[in-house]
């Protein structure tokens, strides 16, 4: 069984999951091959995955068979498992508990060689709806304190399969990174009685120089203190602490925004590997006033090296203002007009 262990110095929890070591090496590469025959995520290969948790299907099609347009299954090699009790206990001066949680895969499309930016807005909206459905269901489990949705695209970004998919992990504790964001937002609210994210939105709209695009209900921008080149944030303009607070219509607008942003990054940076992460409040309602959900997109263009690991600082070779201007000028119906080389670097 997986185990969670706590570093006593900085309070970070680590998942010790030996099952993850059993991933098949044949799926290590994500170079585009169009080899749907061996892909466990393609229609006709449903028996290669665990049984589906939910799916959007054609009428009268059978579960765990073809006929789906989106499918969610448990991860075959989970970081955390649903069955069991937490059983938190000391180990001398250390703390540990059983690796209880949920780990699911959202298979976004039945088409093997279709990236999310190539899908229709309605297809991307279905993916976003699937996130909502699974998060709503898992929040009912009182063992789970946080639900993280993320996408890895490309081998460098951690993807072990090329078929477009994203993942969801529910954890029994609030992750360290999330807790740090919450504490910062809470301190700011206590000091100014305003949401720090709402203030950032106002600042970015006023400055304009870091905004990539304004989508009415959402903005896409390069953070003022970006850690990485072309790090991009998508955030709703109205205050919402939870991703689950949106109306159905807003999910379609968000789908158009996410699709367009991914298209800009692909054209500008020649289909880079990337991660995107959905940051939303923990399952508790107590964070409503000061937390504000958002997407974080991080192209993998630089390396994190010794200084970054040792100091916690990041070295970003690209001004966020230049990155925003570069992405604004991308013609999403054609090809990027500028070269990536002058705007990317190496962590050293």
Buried (B, 14 or more C-beta within 10 A) or exposed (E): EBBBBBEEEEEEBEBEBEBBEEEEEEBEEBEEEEEBEEBBBBBEBBEEBBEBBBBBBEEEEEEBBBBBBBBBBBBBBBBBBBEEEBEEEEEEEEBBBBBBBBBBBBBBBBBBBBBBBBBEBEBBBBBBBBBBBBBEBBBEBEBBBBBBBBBBBBBBBBBBBBBBBBBBBBBBBBBBEBBEBBEEBBEBBEEEEBBBBBEBBEEBEEEEBBBBBBBEBBBBBBBEEBBBBBBBBBBBBEBBBBBBBBEEEBBBBBBBBBBBBBBBBBBBBEBBBBBBBBBBBBBEEEBBBBBBBBBBBBBBBBEEEEEBEEEEEBBBBBBBBBBBBBBBEBEBEEEBEEEBEEBBBEBE
